[in-house]
Amino acid sequence: MRRLAFGWLVAVGMTAAPPAAPNPARFQLSQVEMAVPFELVFYAPDEASANRAAQSAFRHIAQLNTILSDYDPESELTRLCATSGEGRSVPVSDPLWRVLSRAYQVADLSDGAFDVTIGPMIRIWRRARRLHELPSPEKVDAARQLVGYRLMRLYPEHHGVELRKKGMRLDLGGIAKGFAAEEALRVLGEHGITRAMVHAGGDICLGEPPPDKPGWVVALVSPRHGDPPSGYLCLSRCSVATSGDLEQYAIIEGRHYSHIIDPKTGIGLTDRSLATVVAPDGMTADALATALCVMGPAKGLRLVEKLPGVAARVVRAEQGKPEGKTEEHLSGRWRDLPVATPALRGGGEMRLKSEARDPKSEARNPK
């Protein structure tokens, strides 16, 4: 088994050694892209074909980053933002169009709880968390004037995008990783590799299950940092995303502020939340996980129940309640998801993480 793994990873798959020929062998490779470790776990006939497929997938993720990054001053996204307020639509590439189109759909469904135009707010709260200092009401109000998904106009006939106000900034942090993981799984499939899993921080995209197994074992994040997983699912041919503030938050003036911001108020969430979504594709799972944290359990799960093939779990601890006191809320379909048995878990599992980021990349690009 070829592996270049990070310390926090737990092996996916059910055996420690590759299956005997002529069965495919299990490979596990990891590389930092988009400031998070992207982990590929899959079954291939030999090491040469495994390396070719993995290299193609990693190259594709790196290429997507040149399109979707809000850090890269030369990215297509950054160049699009530079046209804000010019009163014209700009034709964009197919990957950026697909991401922005889905982002708009989820924004519309969630009444703006998920909103990629939130970039100006993200910037001031990055600084606030870094300095442990609340942004001034004037700065928050100025940022709010530039946020609103309806200020982003989409023109399907020529894949054009218009940002209507000068100073608008798009941030795809709540959807880009899900899209990239989904695309990496597609690239592996083009190389004939269908029994595969792609893990990118808090996002997992699953293909066909491992040989002779009903699915991939996914360990669910506990709402309390450092605790063992709160459950195990056995899944395939779907995507899973977790969003929350277990790892990205700041205590400012004695109050807990999440890195997740409510687009309507311009303030980081103060009720500690952890949302996990299972959906047919990576973008939907990724974006909805963020939206559910903002919407709250009741409203968020009502939305989930309307969406085909989507299930969700929301765990919330409200401000003022005793430490460790949380409430779990499940959608109807969540209760029907297959649970991994202890025997199936014996060979290890993939642990979801709450939007994990590579520490070295985080130091270079504070978010």
C-alpha positions as CSV (number, residue, x, y, z in Angstrom):
1,M,0.0,0.0,0.0
2,R,1.5,3.3,-1.1
3,R,0.8,6.1,1.4
4,L,1.9,9.6,2.1
5,A,-0.4,10.4,5.0
6,F,-0.8,13.1,7.6
7,G,-0.7,12.3,11.3
8,W,-4.4,13.1,11.9
9,L,-5.6,10.6,9.3
10,V,-7.0,7.2,10.2
11,A,-7.0,4.6,7.4
12,V,-10.1,4.0,5.3
13,G,-10.7,0.6,4.0
14,M,-11.1,-2.7,5.7
15,T,-7.7,-4.4,5.6
16,A,-4.2,-3.3,6.5
17,A,-2.5,-5.0,3.5
18,P,-3.5,-4.9,-0.2
19,P,-5.7,-7.7,-1.3
20,A,-4.0,-10.6,-3.1
21,A,-3.9,-10.5,-6.9
22,P,-5.8,-10.4,-9.1
23,N,-7.9,-8.2,-6.8
24,P,-7.1,-4.5,-6.9
25,A,-4.7,-3.1,-4.2
26,R,-5.5,-0.3,-1.9
27,F,-3.6,3.0,-2.2
28,Q,-3.6,6.1,0.0
29,L,-2.0,9.3,-1.0
30,S,-2.2,12.8,0.4
31,Q,-1.2,16.3,-0.7
32,V,-2.0,19.8,0.6
33,E,-4.1,21.8,-1.9
34,M,-6.4,24.7,-1.2
35,A,-4.7,25.0,2.2
36,V,-6.1,21.6,3.4
37,P,-4.8,18.0,3.1
38,F,-6.5,16.3,0.2
39,E,-6.5,12.5,0.8
40,L,-7.2,10.0,-1.9
41,V,-8.0,6.4,-0.9
42,F,-8.8,4.0,-3.7
43,Y,-8.3,0.6,-5.2
44,A,-6.2,0.2,-8.4
45,P,-4.7,-2.8,-10.3
46,D,-1.1,-1.7,-9.7
47,E,1.1,1.1,-8.4
48,A,1.9,2.7,-11.7
49,S,-1.8,3.2,-12.6
50,A,-2.5,4.4,-9.1
51,N,0.2,7.0,-9.3
52,R,-0.9,8.2,-12.7
53,A,-4.5,8.6,-11.5
54,A,-3.5,10.3,-8.2
55,Q,-1.2,12.7,-10.0
56,S,-3.9,13.7,-12.5
57,A,-6.4,14.3,-9.6
58,F,-3.9,16.4,-7.7
59,R,-3.0,18.4,-10.8
60,H,-6.7,19.1,-11.4
61,I,-7.3,20.3,-7.8
62,A,-4.3,22.6,-8.1
63,Q,-5.7,24.0,-11.4
64,L,-9.1,24.6,-9.7
65,N,-7.3,26.6,-7.0
66,T,-6.0,29.0,-9.7
67,I,-9.6,29.6,-10.6
68,L,-11.4,29.6,-7.2
69,S,-8.9,31.0,-4.8
70,D,-9.7,34.3,-3.0
71,Y,-6.0,34.5,-1.8
72,D,-4.3,34.3,-5.2
73,P,-4.2,37.8,-6.7
74,E,-4.1,36.2,-10.2
75,S,-6.9,33.8,-9.8
76,E,-10.0,34.0,-12.0
77,L,-12.1,34.7,-9.0
78,T,-10.0,37.6,-7.9
79,R,-10.0,39.0,-11.5
80,L,-13.8,38.8,-11.5
81,C,-14.1,40.6,-8.2
82,A,-11.9,43.4,-9.7
83,T,-14.7,44.1,-12.2
84,S,-17.3,44.8,-9.4
85,G,-19.4,47.9,-9.9
86,E,-18.4,48.3,-13.6
87,G,-21.9,47.6,-14.8
88,R,-21.0,44.7,-17.1
89,S,-21.1,40.9,-17.0
90,V,-17.9,38.9,-17.4
91,P,-17.8,35.5,-19.1
92,V,-16.2,33.0,-16.7
93,S,-14.8,29.5,-17.1
94,D,-16.9,26.4,-16.8
95,P,-15.7,25.5,-13.3
96,L,-16.3,28.9,-11.9
97,W,-19.7,29.1,-13.5
98,R,-20.7,25.7,-12.0
99,V,-19.6,26.8,-8.5
100,L,-21.3,30.2,-8.7
101,S,-24.5,28.7,-10.2
102,R,-24.8,26.2,-7.4
103,A,-23.9,28.8,-4.8
104,Y,-26.7,31.0,-6.0
105,Q,-29.2,28.1,-5.9
106,V,-28.3,27.2,-2.3
107,A,-28.4,30.9,-1.3
108,D,-31.9,31.1,-2.8
109,L,-33.0,27.9,-1.0
110,S,-31.6,29.0,2.3
111,D,-32.9,32.6,2.1
112,G,-29.3,33.9,2.0
113,A,-27.9,31.9,5.0
114,F,-25.3,30.6,2.5
115,D,-23.9,33.5,0.5
116,V,-20.6,33.7,-1.4
117,T,-20.8,37.5,-1.6
118,I,-19.8,37.5,2.0
119,G,-16.2,38.2,1.2
120,P,-16.1,41.8,2.7
121,M,-17.4,40.4,6.1
122,I,-14.9,37.5,6.0
123,R,-12.0,40.0,5.7
124,I,-12.9,42.1,8.7
125,W,-13.6,39.0,10.9
126,R,-10.3,37.4,9.9
127,R,-8.7,40.4,11.4
128,A,-11.0,40.4,14.4
129,R,-10.1,36.8,15.2
130,R,-6.4,37.4,14.7
131,L,-6.3,40.5,17.0
132,H,-9.1,39.2,19.3
133,E,-10.8,42.5,18.8
134,L,-14.4,43.1,17.7
135,P,-14.8,45.0,14.4
136,S,-16.5,48.4,14.8
137,P,-20.2,48.7,14.0
138,E,-19.3,51.1,11.2
139,K,-17.0,48.5,9.5
140,V,-19.7,45.8,9.9
141,D,-22.3,48.1,8.4
142,A,-20.1,49.1,5.5
143,A,-19.4,45.4,4.7
144,R,-23.1,44.6,4.9
145,Q,-23.8,47.0,2.1
146,L,-21.7,44.9,-0.2
147,V,-23.2,41.6,0.7
148,G,-26.2,39.9,-0.8
149,Y,-26.4,37.1,-3.3
150,R,-28.9,39.0,-5.5
151,L,-26.2,41.6,-6.1
152,M,-24.5,38.8,-8.1
153,R,-26.2,38.5,-11.4
154,L,-25.8,35.4,-13.5
155,Y,-26.3,35.3,-17.3
156,P,-26.7,31.6,-18.4
157,E,-26.7,32.3,-22.1
158,H,-23.0,33.2,-22.1
159,H,-21.9,32.1,-18.6
160,G,-21.6,35.7,-17.6
161,V,-21.4,37.1,-14.0
162,E,-22.0,40.7,-13.0
163,L,-21.1,42.0,-9.5
164,R,-23.3,45.1,-9.2
165,K,-21.6,47.1,-6.4
166,K,-18.0,48.4,-6.3
167,G,-16.0,46.6,-3.7
168,M,-17.9,43.3,-3.7
169,R,-15.7,40.3,-2.9
170,L,-16.7,36.6,-3.4
171,D,-15.5,34.0,-0.9
172,L,-16.0,30.4,-2.0
173,G,-14.6,28.8,1.2
174,G,-18.0,27.2,1.9
175,I,-18.3,25.4,-1.4
176,A,-15.0,25.2,-3.3
177,K,-13.6,22.2,-1.3
178,G,-16.7,20.2,-1.9
179,F,-16.5,20.9,-5.6
180,A,-12.8,20.1,-5.8
181,A,-13.3,16.8,-4.0
182,E,-16.1,15.9,-6.3
183,E,-13.9,16.7,-9.3
184,A,-11.0,14.7,-8.0
185,L,-13.4,11.7,-7.7
186,R,-14.4,12.3,-11.3
187,V,-10.8,12.4,-12.5
188,L,-10.1,9.1,-10.7
189,G,-13.1,7.6,-12.5
190,E,-11.6,8.7,-15.9
191,H,-8.6,6.5,-15.0
192,G,-10.9,3.6,-14.4
193,I,-10.8,3.9,-10.6
194,T,-14.3,3.8,-9.2
195,R,-13.8,2.3,-5.8
196,A,-12.5,5.6,-4.3
197,M,-12.8,8.2,-1.6
198,V,-11.6,11.8,-1.6
199,H,-11.3,13.6,1.8
200,A,-10.6,17.4,1.9
201,G,-10.8,18.7,5.4
202,G,-14.4,18.7,6.4
203,D,-15.6,17.3,3.0
204,I,-15.7,13.7,1.8
205,C,-16.8,12.4,-1.6
206,L,-17.4,8.7,-1.9
207,G,-17.5,6.5,-5.0
208,E,-18.1,2.7,-5.2
209,P,-17.4,0.9,-1.9
210,P,-14.2,-1.1,-1.2
211,P,-14.1,-4.6,-2.6
212,D,-16.4,-7.0,-0.7
213,K,-17.6,-4.2,1.6
214,P,-21.0,-2.5,1.7
215,G,-19.5,1.0,2.0
216,W,-16.9,3.3,3.3
217,V,-16.8,3.8,7.1
218,V,-17.2,7.5,8.1
219,A,-16.7,8.5,11.7
220,L,-18.8,11.5,12.8
221,V,-17.2,14.4,14.6
222,S,-18.0,14.8,18.3
223,P,-19.4,18.2,19.3
224,R,-16.8,18.4,22.0
225,H,-13.2,18.9,20.8
226,G,-11.0,15.9,21.4
227,D,-13.8,13.4,22.2
228,P,-14.1,10.1,20.3
229,P,-16.4,10.0,17.3
230,S,-20.1,10.3,18.1
231,G,-21.1,7.7,15.6
232,Y,-20.2,5.8,12.4
233,L,-21.9,5.6,9.0
234,C,-21.4,3.1,6.2
235,L,-21.8,5.1,2.9
236,S,-21.0,5.0,-0.8
237,R,-21.9,7.0,-4.0
238,C,-22.5,10.2,-2.0
239,S,-20.8,13.2,-0.4
240,V,-20.5,14.2,3.3
241,A,-19.6,17.6,4.7
242,T,-19.2,18.9,8.2
243,S,-19.1,22.6,9.1
244,G,-18.8,24.1,12.6
245,D,-16.6,26.1,14.9
246,L,-14.7,23.4,16.8
247,E,-11.4,24.6,15.4
248,Q,-12.0,28.0,13.9
249,Y,-13.3,30.6,16.4
250,A,-12.1,33.3,18.7
251,I,-13.0,34.3,22.3
252,I,-13.4,38.1,22.2
253,E,-14.5,40.0,25.3
254,G,-15.5,36.7,26.9
255,R,-17.8,35.7,24.1
256,H,-17.3,32.8,21.6
257,Y,-17.4,34.0,17.9
258,S,-17.3,31.4,15.1
259,H,-15.6,31.9,11.8
260,I,-19.0,31.3,10.3
261,I,-20.8,34.6,9.8
262,D,-24.5,35.3,9.4
263,P,-24.7,37.3,6.2
264,K,-27.7,39.3,7.4
265,T,-26.2,40.5,10.7
266,G,-22.5,40.6,9.7
267,I,-21.6,39.0,13.0
268,G,-19.8,35.7,13.7
269,L,-22.1,33.0,15.1
270,T,-22.1,32.9,18.9
271,D,-24.2,29.7,19.3
272,R,-21.7,26.8,18.9
273,S,-22.9,24.6,16.1
274,L,-21.8,21.5,14.2
275,A,-23.7,20.5,11.1
276,T,-23.1,17.3,9.0
277,V,-24.8,16.9,5.7
278,V,-25.0,13.8,3.4
279,A,-26.0,14.7,-0.1
280,P,-25.7,13.4,-3.7
281,D,-22.8,15.8,-4.6
282,G,-19.9,17.6,-2.9
283,M,-21.0,21.2,-3.6
284,T,-24.5,20.6,-2.1
285,A,-23.2,18.9,1.0
286,D,-20.5,21.6,1.6
287,A,-22.7,24.6,1.1
288,L,-25.7,23.2,3.1
289,A,-23.4,22.4,6.1
290,T,-22.6,26.1,6.4
291,A,-26.2,27.2,5.7
292,L,-27.5,24.9,8.5
293,C,-25.1,26.5,11.1
294,V,-26.5,29.9,10.2
295,M,-30.2,28.9,9.9
296,G,-30.3,26.9,13.1
297,P,-31.7,23.4,13.5
298,A,-35.4,24.0,13.1
299,K,-35.4,26.1,10.0
300,G,-32.4,24.3,8.5
301,L,-33.8,20.8,8.8
302,R,-37.1,22.0,7.3
303,L,-35.1,22.9,4.2
304,V,-33.2,19.6,4.2
305,E,-36.5,17.6,4.3
306,K,-37.5,19.3,1.0
307,L,-34.3,18.3,-0.9
308,P,-34.1,14.8,-2.5
309,G,-31.4,12.6,-1.2
310,V,-30.2,14.9,1.5
311,A,-29.9,14.1,5.2
312,A,-28.5,16.2,8.0
313,R,-27.5,16.2,11.7
314,V,-27.1,19.5,13.6
315,V,-25.6,19.7,17.1
316,R,-25.8,23.0,18.9
317,A,-24.7,24.4,22.3
318,E,-26.2,27.8,23.0
319,Q,-24.5,30.6,24.8
320,G,-25.1,30.6,28.5
321,K,-25.8,26.9,28.8
322,P,-23.4,24.7,30.9
323,E,-20.3,23.6,29.2
324,G,-20.8,20.3,27.3
325,K,-24.6,20.6,27.2
326,T,-25.7,20.1,23.6
327,E,-28.8,19.2,21.7
328,E,-28.8,16.9,18.6
329,H,-31.3,17.5,15.8
330,L,-31.7,14.9,13.0
331,S,-33.5,15.0,9.7
332,G,-35.9,12.2,8.8
333,R,-33.5,10.7,6.3
334,W,-30.6,10.8,8.7
335,R,-32.3,8.1,10.8
336,D,-32.4,5.8,7.7
337,L,-28.7,6.1,6.9
338,P,-26.8,2.8,7.2
339,V,-24.7,2.6,10.4
340,A,-21.3,0.8,10.4
341,T,-21.2,-2.2,12.6
342,P,-18.3,-2.8,15.0
343,A,-17.0,-5.6,12.8
344,L,-16.9,-3.3,9.8
345,R,-15.2,-0.6,11.8
346,G,-12.4,-3.0,12.8
347,G,-10.3,-2.1,9.8
348,G,-10.3,1.7,10.5
349,E,-12.4,4.5,9.3
350,M,-12.2,8.0,7.8
351,R,-12.8,10.7,10.4
352,L,-14.7,13.7,9.3
353,K,-13.2,16.9,10.6
354,S,-14.8,20.3,11.2
355,E,-13.3,22.3,8.3
356,A,-9.8,21.3,9.1
357,R,-6.9,23.3,7.6
358,D,-3.2,22.7,7.3
359,P,-1.4,24.6,10.1
360,K,1.5,25.7,7.8
361,S,-0.9,26.9,5.1
362,E,-3.0,28.7,7.8
363,A,0.1,30.6,8.9
364,R,0.7,31.8,5.4
365,N,-2.9,32.6,4.7
366,P,-4.6,33.5,8.0
367,K,-8.3,32.9,7.7
